[in-house]
Amino acid sequence: MSKQHNLEAKRIAGYAAAEQVQDGMVVGLGTGSTAQYAIQRVGERIQEERIAVTGIPTSYQSALRAREAGILVVDLPGVSSIDLTIDGADQIDARFNLIKGGGAAHTREKCVADASERILIVADATKVSECLTAPVPVEVVPYATVGVGRHIRALGGEPVIREAVRKDGPVITDNGNFVLDCAFGTINEPAALAARLNAIPGVLTCGLFTEYAEKITVLIGESEGCRTLTRR
Ligand SMILES: O=C(CO)[C@H](O)[C@H](O)COP(=O)(O)O
């Protein structure tokens, strides 16, 4: 898929998800290029249809984009529940386990997902895979980086500290932490791996989302339109 086709697929998925937002909803706003299209379209619908939407951002990126789009933004502690969250993913398996955190926002994304009644995952077709195989982002308290790396190697992973692109040194998350991208090859038991990663002292959250399949709908953008994926 060319970069242009890929962006168009993301736009189609993001826009389709935004159409599911209804007047009066509290909506979780995901992070990443696909979720940004949904934010943009929700903003347009607020202008065009005069619907009232409260947005709960998952990152500074989504908070800033939501403000630009004219969406009222409230932080997660300001609401008791979220009607619908629209977010992207780095990989989606056949059972709707996810790898997230390509934008280093997976801790807040998981908090928002947890508080949500329904989750729309928006992606292009390259994100869909029978099994999870992509590196797992792990948010780590900087003080604990070396020890966490040792635990991850003992679990069979190969951790790499994520480097910033336009700054020297590591990526710093919105929570002030580092991210280790951890290659495990094919992940046969994602829930068990998530539990072991999350139990390491100094790990804030790993990017394996394994407990939300029941409330997830996956929308895949394609040139002919948007396809809803069936969970197996
Ligand atoms: O998990 C995420 C951010 O932490 C993103 O949702 C994920 O990386 C997908 O991003 P994109 O829509 O740009 O491909």
The ligand as a Gaussian input file, in Angstrom:
#p B3LYP/6-31G(d) Opt

LIG

0 1
 O       -1.452000       3.475000      19.993000
 C       -1.320000       4.532000      19.423000
 C       -0.646000       5.703000      20.026000
 O       -0.044000       5.376000      21.247000
 C       -1.874000       4.723000      18.049000
 O       -3.248000       4.563000      18.095000
 C       -1.232000       3.699000      17.136000
 O        0.176000       3.877000      17.164000
 C       -1.739000       3.832000      15.697000
 O       -1.287000       5.034000      15.129000
 P       -1.648000       5.455000      13.639000
 O       -3.130000       5.640000      13.562000
 O       -0.872000       6.736000      13.423000
 O       -1.168000       4.366000      12.709000

